[in-house]
Structure formats: C-alpha cells, structure tokens
Amino acid sequence: MSVEPLLAKDLRWVVCPVCHQSLEREGDIITCNGCRRRYPIVDGIPVLLADRALI
C-alpha cells in the first residue's frame, strides 16, 4: 500500500488544535498561521497534537 503525499490543498479543512487558525505546510513541518506552532509530519501523516507542537 502506498501513501499519497500530503499536499498544501489537503490542509484547507484542517485548523490548529490550539488557536483554530489555518495551517500551511513547510517541508516536513506544518506551521500555524496564528500562534506559529509547528507540527511534525511523520510517515506522511500530520501529528496535530498540542503536546507534540514545537513552539
């Protein structure tokens, strides 16, 4: 089974779990446009957990 790469357009329906602002992909990191928290992408899956965010 292959995993499709996460595209920027895939994030249009997803928001930051902390401040509920929009997100954008920057390489292997997803950055919140509001609070600027950064979330990792692990094996093609965004890990949008507040306790895993890089501030």
C-alpha positions in Angstrom: 0.0 0.0 0.0 1.4 3.4 -0.9 0.7 6.6 0.9 -0.1 9.7 -1.1 2.0 12.8 -0.2 0.3 15.5 1.9 -0.4 18.5 -0.3 -1.0 22.1 0.7 -4.6 21.9 -0.5 -5.2 19.0 1.8 -4.9 21.4 4.8 -7.7 23.7 3.7 -10.2 21.9 6.0 -7.8 21.5 8.9 -7.0 24.1 11.7 -4.6 24.4 14.5 -5.8 22.4 17.5 -4.7 25.2 19.9 -5.8 28.5 18.3 -8.0 27.2 15.4 -6.2 29.2 12.7 -5.3 27.9 9.3 -2.2 25.8 8.7 0.4 25.7 5.9 3.0 23.1 5.0 6.7 23.9 5.1 8.7 20.8 4.1 8.2 18.2 6.8 6.5 20.6 9.2 3.0 22.1 9.3 3.0 25.7 10.7 0.0 27.5 12.2 -0.6 30.9 10.7 -1.9 32.2 14.0 0.1 31.0 17.0 3.1 29.9 14.8 3.2 26.4 16.5 4.9 23.8 14.3 3.6 20.3 14.0 5.7 17.4 12.6 4.7 15.2 9.7 5.6 11.5 10.5 5.4 8.9 7.7 3.2 11.3 5.7 0.7 11.9 8.5 0.5 15.3 10.2 0.7 14.9 14.0 -1.6 17.7 15.1 -1.4 17.2 18.9 -0.8 20.3 21.1 1.7 18.4 23.3 3.8 17.5 20.2 3.9 21.0 18.8 7.2 22.9 18.5 6.9 26.4 19.8 
